[in-house]
Amino acid sequence: MLAAAEPPSPDAARWLILARLRQRRLTQRLWDLDYTWEVYTPAHKRTRGYYALPVLAGDQLVGHVDPKADRPRRHLIVVSRRLRRGHQAAAAVRELAQFLGLR
């Protein structure tokens, strides 16, 4: 999980980087999520997005956000997102952008 430069608000959604987690069975058991990093999946077979990352709120995965870095403009673009009703990922997206040196 990315660490914030400042403490996050109590209800802020947090990023959980599962791209390197190769234990899909553990992910399925803990969060009831069959997560696959789709970078190497053909575009027409992707279900979440090229670099979609799960969003963790408290101890629950509440959706995902597919970010894309526009390095020349130094911006982080959200290509797509799906979150459970009542959850937001804006704070987590800002945190990820800061971590990557983007706006």
NUNUBA-754394 format. One record per residue: residue number from 1; residue in one letter; x, y, z of N, C-alpha, C, O in turn. Coordinates in nm, 2 decimals, m for minus. Last residue first. Layout:
<pts>
> n;res;n.X;n.Y;n.Z;ca.X;ca.Y;ca.Z;c.X;c.Y;c.Z;o.X;o.Y;o.Z
> NUM;A;X;Y;Z;X;Y;Z;X;Y;Z;X;Y;Z;
...
</pts>
This chain:
<pts>
> n;res;n.X;n.Y;n.Z;ca.X;ca.Y;ca.Z;c.X;c.Y;c.Z;o.X;o.Y;o.Z
> 103;R;0.07;1.55;m1.14;m0.04;1.63;m1.08;m0.17;1.56;m1.11;m0.28;1.61;m1.07;
> 102;L;0.35;1.34;m1.03;0.25;1.39;m1.13;0.15;1.48;m1.06;0.15;1.48;m0.93;
> 101;G;0.51;1.17;m0.89;0.56;1.30;m0.93;0.48;1.37;m1.03;0.53;1.44;m1.12;
> 100;L;0.40;0.94;m0.78;0.46;0.93;m0.91;0.52;1.06;m0.96;0.58;1.07;m1.07;
> 99;F;0.29;1.05;m0.54;0.39;0.94;m0.54;0.47;0.93;m0.67;0.59;0.91;m0.67;
> 98;Q;0.10;1.21;m0.66;0.21;1.27;m0.58;0.32;1.17;m0.57;0.44;1.21;m0.59;
> 97;A;m0.07;1.02;m0.77;m0.01;1.11;m0.85;0.11;1.18;m0.78;0.21;1.20;m0.85;
> 96;L;m0.16;0.89;m0.53;m0.08;0.81;m0.63;m0.01;0.91;m0.72;0.11;0.89;m0.76;
> 95;E;m0.30;1.10;m0.41;m0.18;1.04;m0.34;m0.09;0.96;m0.44;0.03;0.97;m0.43;
> 94;R;m0.50;1.14;m0.59;m0.41;1.25;m0.57;m0.28;1.19;m0.50;m0.17;1.23;m0.53;
> 93;V;m0.63;0.89;m0.57;m0.57;0.93;m0.70;m0.47;1.04;m0.68;m0.36;1.04;m0.74;
> 92;A;m0.71;0.91;m0.30;m0.62;0.80;m0.34;m0.55;0.83;m0.47;m0.43;0.81;m0.49;
> 91;A;m0.90;1.11;m0.32;m0.78;1.13;m0.24;m0.67;1.03;m0.27;m0.56;1.06;m0.27;
> 90;A;m1.09;1.00;m0.51;m1.01;1.12;m0.54;m0.89;1.14;m0.45;m0.78;1.17;m0.51;
> 89;A;m1.25;0.79;m0.47;m1.11;0.76;m0.49;m1.03;0.88;m0.51;m0.91;0.87;m0.54;
> 88;Q;m1.53;0.71;m0.26;m1.46;0.80;m0.35;m1.32;0.76;m0.36;m1.26;0.71;m0.26;
> 87;H;m1.84;0.55;m0.20;m1.70;0.55;m0.19;m1.64;0.64;m0.29;m1.69;0.65;m0.40;
> 86;G;m2.11;0.53;m0.26;m2.07;0.59;m0.13;m1.92;0.60;m0.11;m1.88;0.66;m0.01;
> 85;R;m2.11;0.23;m0.44;m2.18;0.36;m0.40;m2.14;0.40;m0.27;m2.12;0.33;m0.17;
> 84;R;m1.79;0.11;m0.54;m1.92;0.09;m0.48;m1.98;0.23;m0.44;m1.91;0.32;m0.41;
> 83;L;m1.65;0.21;m0.85;m1.65;0.21;m0.71;m1.78;0.18;m0.66;m1.88;0.22;m0.72;
> 82;R;m1.45;0.22;m1.13;m1.57;0.16;m1.08;m1.56;0.15;m0.93;m1.47;0.08;m0.88;
> 81;R;m1.30;0.40;m1.39;m1.31;0.37;m1.25;m1.45;0.31;m1.22;m1.55;0.34;m1.29;
> 80;S;m1.06;0.49;m1.64;m1.19;0.44;m1.60;m1.18;0.41;m1.45;m1.08;0.40;m1.39;
> 79;V;m0.85;0.67;m1.66;m0.91;0.62;m1.78;m1.05;0.57;m1.75;m1.14;0.59;m1.82;
> 78;V;m0.73;0.94;m1.51;m0.81;0.83;m1.47;m0.89;0.79;m1.60;m0.98;0.85;m1.64;
> 77;I;m0.40;1.06;m1.54;m0.53;1.06;m1.60;m0.60;0.93;m1.55;m0.54;0.83;m1.54;
> 76;L;m0.17;1.27;m1.41;m0.23;1.14;m1.39;m0.37;1.14;m1.44;m0.45;1.22;m1.38;
> 75;H;0.07;1.48;m1.57;m0.06;1.46;m1.52;m0.09;1.31;m1.50;m0.04;1.22;m1.58;
> 74;R;0.29;1.58;m1.72;0.30;1.55;m1.58;0.16;1.55;m1.51;0.14;1.60;m1.40;
> 73;R;0.30;1.60;m1.99;0.23;1.70;m1.92;0.23;1.69;m1.77;0.18;1.77;m1.70;
> 72;P;0.46;1.37;m2.04;0.50;1.50;m2.09;0.43;1.62;m2.02;0.49;1.72;m2.00;
> 71;R;0.32;1.16;m1.90;0.45;1.21;m1.85;0.48;1.34;m1.91;0.53;1.43;m1.83;
> 70;D;0.04;1.07;m1.80;0.08;1.15;m1.91;0.20;1.22;m1.87;0.20;1.33;m1.82;
> 69;A;m0.04;0.76;m1.68;0.05;0.87;m1.66;0.07;0.94;m1.79;0.12;0.88;m1.89;
> 68;K;m0.35;0.64;m1.58;m0.25;0.64;m1.69;m0.17;0.77;m1.67;m0.23;0.88;m1.65;
> 67;P;m0.55;0.41;m1.38;m0.48;0.53;m1.41;m0.38;0.52;m1.53;m0.34;0.41;m1.56;
> 66;D;m0.84;0.28;m1.31;m0.74;0.25;m1.41;m0.67;0.38;m1.44;m0.72;0.46;m1.52;
> 65;V;m0.96;0.16;m1.00;m0.93;0.28;m1.09;m0.82;0.24;m1.18;m0.72;0.17;m1.15;
> 64;H;m1.22;m0.03;m0.84;m1.08;m0.02;m0.90;m1.08;0.11;m0.98;m1.18;0.17;m1.02;
> 63;G;m1.36;m0.13;m0.52;m1.36;m0.10;m0.67;m1.22;m0.09;m0.72;m1.13;m0.15;m0.66;
> 62;V;m1.32;m0.19;m0.26;m1.45;m0.12;m0.30;m1.46;m0.09;m0.44;m1.55;m0.02;m0.49;
> 61;L;m1.21;m0.41;m0.03;m1.19;m0.36;m0.17;m1.32;m0.31;m0.22;m1.42;m0.38;m0.22;
> 60;Q;m1.19;m0.33;0.32;m1.26;m0.38;0.20;m1.22;m0.33;0.07;m1.18;m0.21;0.06;
> 59;D;m1.09;m0.21;0.54;m1.05;m0.35;0.51;m1.12;m0.41;0.40;m1.12;m0.54;0.38;
> 58;G;m1.07;0.10;0.42;m1.07;0.03;0.55;m1.01;m0.11;0.52;m0.89;m0.12;0.48;
> 57;A;m1.07;0.05;0.10;m1.13;0.14;0.20;m1.14;0.07;0.32;m1.23;m0.03;0.33;
> 56;L;m0.87;0.02;m0.18;m0.90;m0.04;m0.05;m0.95;0.07;0.04;m0.89;0.18;0.05;
> 55;V;m0.90;m0.05;m0.52;m0.90;0.05;m0.42;m0.95;m0.01;m0.29;m1.05;m0.07;m0.28;
> 54;P;m0.68;m0.20;m0.77;m0.79;m0.21;m0.67;m0.78;m0.09;m0.57;m0.68;m0.04;m0.54;
> 53;L;m0.60;m0.07;m1.08;m0.56;m0.10;m0.95;m0.68;m0.11;m0.85;m0.76;m0.02;m0.86;
> 52;A;m0.54;m0.13;m1.42;m0.64;m0.11;m1.32;m0.59;m0.16;m1.18;m0.54;m0.27;m1.17;
> 51;Y;m0.41;m0.10;m1.66;m0.33;m0.09;m1.54;m0.42;m0.07;m1.42;m0.39;0.00;m1.32;
> 50;Y;m0.62;m0.16;m1.86;m0.48;m0.19;m1.88;m0.40;m0.20;m1.75;m0.33;m0.30;m1.72;
> 49;G;m0.92;m0.29;m1.71;m0.84;m0.19;m1.77;m0.70;m0.23;m1.78;m0.65;m0.32;m1.70;
> 48;R;m1.12;m0.49;m1.65;m1.10;m0.37;m1.57;m1.02;m0.26;m1.64;m1.06;m0.14;m1.62;
> 47;T;m1.12;m0.69;m1.84;m1.25;m0.66;m1.77;m1.24;m0.53;m1.69;m1.34;m0.47;m1.66;
> 46;R;m0.99;m0.76;m2.16;m0.98;m0.70;m2.03;m1.11;m0.67;m1.97;m1.21;m0.64;m2.04;
> 45;K;m1.01;m0.86;m2.42;m1.04;m0.95;m2.31;m1.03;m0.89;m2.17;m1.06;m0.96;m2.08;
> 44;H;m0.93;m0.66;m2.60;m1.07;m0.70;m2.61;m1.11;m0.81;m2.50;m1.23;m0.84;m2.48;
> 43;A;m0.65;m0.63;m2.53;m0.75;m0.53;m2.50;m0.89;m0.58;m2.50;m0.97;m0.54;m2.41;
> 42;P;m0.49;m0.92;m2.38;m0.54;m0.84;m2.50;m0.65;m0.75;m2.47;m0.74;m0.78;m2.39;
> 41;T;m0.29;m0.87;m2.10;m0.41;m0.93;m2.15;m0.45;m0.85;m2.28;m0.45;m0.73;m2.27;
> 40;Y;m0.09;m0.75;m1.97;m0.05;m0.84;m2.08;m0.17;m0.91;m2.14;m0.16;m1.00;m2.22;
> 39;V;m0.22;m0.60;m1.78;m0.13;m0.53;m1.87;m0.10;m0.62;m1.99;m0.09;m0.58;m2.11;
> 38;E;m0.40;m0.68;m1.58;m0.43;m0.70;m1.72;m0.34;m0.64;m1.82;m0.38;m0.62;m1.94;
> 37;W;m0.38;m0.87;m1.30;m0.32;m0.75;m1.36;m0.33;m0.77;m1.51;m0.27;m0.87;m1.57;
> 36;T;m0.67;m1.00;m1.16;m0.56;m1.03;m1.26;m0.51;m0.89;m1.31;m0.59;m0.81;m1.35;
> 35;Y;m0.86;m1.11;m0.89;m0.78;m1.00;m0.95;m0.67;m1.05;m1.04;m0.59;m1.14;m1.00;
> 34;D;m1.13;m1.19;m0.76;m1.04;m1.26;m0.85;m0.97;m1.15;m0.94;m1.02;m1.12;m1.04;
> 33;L;m1.21;m1.13;m0.43;m1.17;m1.07;m0.56;m1.08;m1.15;m0.64;m0.97;m1.19;m0.60;
> 32;D;m1.25;m1.16;m0.16;m1.35;m1.21;m0.26;m1.33;m1.14;m0.39;m1.43;m1.10;m0.45;
> 31;W;m1.05;m1.10;0.01;m1.14;m0.99;m0.03;m1.24;m1.03;m0.13;m1.31;m0.95;m0.19;
> 30;L;m0.93;m1.35;0.09;m0.93;m1.23;0.18;m1.04;m1.13;0.14;m1.11;m1.08;0.23;
> 29;R;m0.96;m1.53;m0.12;m1.01;m1.56;0.01;m1.03;m1.44;0.10;m1.13;m1.43;0.17;
> 28;Q;m0.84;m1.39;m0.34;m0.98;m1.44;m0.35;m1.04;m1.46;m0.21;m1.15;m1.43;m0.18;
> 27;T;m0.58;m1.36;m0.24;m0.67;m1.24;m0.27;m0.81;m1.28;m0.28;m0.90;m1.20;m0.23;
> 26;L;m0.51;m1.63;m0.23;m0.52;m1.55;m0.11;m0.60;m1.43;m0.13;m0.68;m1.39;m0.05;
> 25;R;m0.52;m1.69;m0.51;m0.61;m1.76;m0.41;m0.62;m1.69;m0.28;m0.73;m1.68;m0.23;
> 24;R;m0.32;m1.54;m0.61;m0.46;m1.51;m0.65;m0.55;m1.57;m0.55;m0.66;m1.52;m0.52;
> 23;Q;m0.04;m1.44;m0.55;m0.12;m1.54;m0.48;m0.27;m1.50;m0.50;m0.33;m1.45;m0.41;
> 22;R;0.11;m1.24;m0.64;0.09;m1.35;m0.73;0.00;m1.46;m0.67;m0.02;m1.56;m0.73;
> 21;L;0.12;m0.91;m0.65;0.07;m1.02;m0.56;0.04;m1.13;m0.65;m0.06;m1.13;m0.73;
> 20;R;0.17;m0.70;m0.81;0.28;m0.79;m0.78;0.24;m0.91;m0.70;0.32;m1.00;m0.67;
> 19;A;m0.08;m0.57;m0.81;m0.02;m0.61;m0.94;0.10;m0.71;m0.92;0.11;m0.80;m1.00;
> 18;L;m0.19;m0.47;m0.59;m0.19;m0.61;m0.60;m0.13;m0.66;m0.73;m0.12;m0.78;m0.76;
> 17;I;m0.17;m0.21;m0.39;m0.11;m0.26;m0.51;m0.10;m0.41;m0.52;m0.02;m0.47;m0.45;
> 16;L;m0.43;m0.03;m0.29;m0.36;m0.16;m0.26;m0.30;m0.20;m0.39;m0.38;m0.23;m0.48;
> 15;W;m0.50;0.29;m0.17;m0.46;0.20;m0.28;m0.39;0.08;m0.23;m0.32;0.08;m0.13;
> 14;R;m0.78;0.39;0.02;m0.64;0.37;0.00;m0.61;0.28;m0.11;m0.69;0.19;m0.14;
> 13;A;m1.02;0.65;0.08;m0.99;0.52;0.02;m0.84;0.51;0.00;m0.77;0.61;m0.03;
> 12;A;m1.07;0.80;0.40;m1.01;0.80;0.26;m0.98;0.66;0.21;m0.94;0.58;0.28;
> 11;D;m1.17;0.82;0.65;m1.25;0.75;0.55;m1.19;0.75;0.41;m1.26;0.71;0.32;
> 10;P;m0.98;0.98;0.79;m1.02;0.84;0.84;m1.09;0.76;0.73;m1.08;0.64;0.73;
> 9;S;m0.74;1.12;0.56;m0.86;1.13;0.64;m0.90;0.99;0.68;m0.88;0.90;0.61;
> 8;P;m0.38;1.03;0.60;m0.51;1.05;0.53;m0.63;1.07;0.62;m0.62;1.04;0.74;
> 7;P;m0.10;1.22;0.70;m0.20;1.12;0.74;m0.33;1.14;0.66;m0.37;1.25;0.65;
> 6;E;0.11;1.28;0.42;0.04;1.33;0.54;m0.06;1.22;0.57;m0.10;1.15;0.49;
> 5;A;0.21;1.11;0.23;0.30;1.21;0.29;0.24;1.26;0.42;0.32;1.29;0.52;
> 4;A;0.10;0.77;0.26;0.08;0.91;0.23;0.18;1.00;0.30;0.24;0.96;0.40;
> 3;A;0.22;0.48;0.10;0.21;0.56;0.22;0.19;0.70;0.19;0.26;0.76;0.10;
> 2;L;0.05;0.22;m0.07;0.13;0.35;m0.08;0.11;0.42;0.05;0.00;0.43;0.11;
> 1;M;0.08;m0.12;0.00;0.00;0.00;0.00;0.09;0.12;0.00;0.19;0.12;0.07;
</pts>
